[in-house]
Structures are given as structure tokens and as C-alpha cells.
Amino acid sequence: MDEKKHKVELSPNDFSAIVKKAYDRGVSDHGITVQQLLEDLKVDLLKIKV
């Protein structure tokens, strides 16, 4: 079984937007824990990975 993995070119703007979104949420949502914030960040980053 030959399974091909496609790599998506991640533009600096995509990555920056995801990190900025996480930062903004961390600053504005005082009830969020670091673990929740990291989990959300991980999910967002995995969405752009194929």
C-alpha cells in the first residue's frame, strides 16, 4: 500500500492569523486555561495540514 502524503504550503499569513487568533482569545477570554488554548491552537493548525 503506497500512501501518499501531501504537504500544504503554509503561507506566513495563514500561520500568523492562527497564532493571532489564539493570542487574542487568550487575552480577551479570562476563563480559558492554557491547556484549552493550546488544544484549540493545535486543532486550528491541524486544519491546514493535509
N, C-alpha and C positions, 0 to 999 in steps of 0.2 A: 504494500500500500504506500503509494507516494503521496504524501500530504504536503501541499504547497502552502507556505505561509506568506501572506502578502504584508509588506510593511508599508504603512501610510507615512508619507512625508508630513511631518508635523511642522507647520509653519510657526514661527516665533509668536505670531499674533494669536493663534489658537491656544498655545500653551500659556501665554500671558493672560489671556482672557479667563482661562480656567483658574489660574492662581489668583488673579484679581478678584474673581467671584468668591473664592474661598476666603480670601483676606477680608473682603467687605462683610461677608457673613460673620466671620469671627469677631469683627469689630462691632457690628451692629446687634448681633444676637447674643445677649449676655447669658442666656440659658444654655447655650451649646457647650458641650465638652470638647476637649481637644480630640478625644477618640472619635466623637461623632463627626467633627470637622474633617479629620483625616480620612475617615471612611467615605464621606461624601466626595472628597477630593479624589480619592482612589477610583470611585465609580465614574466620576466625570472624565478622568484621564483614560480609563479603560474604554470608554465610549468612542474615543478617537483612534483606538488601536484596533486593527482588523486581525 
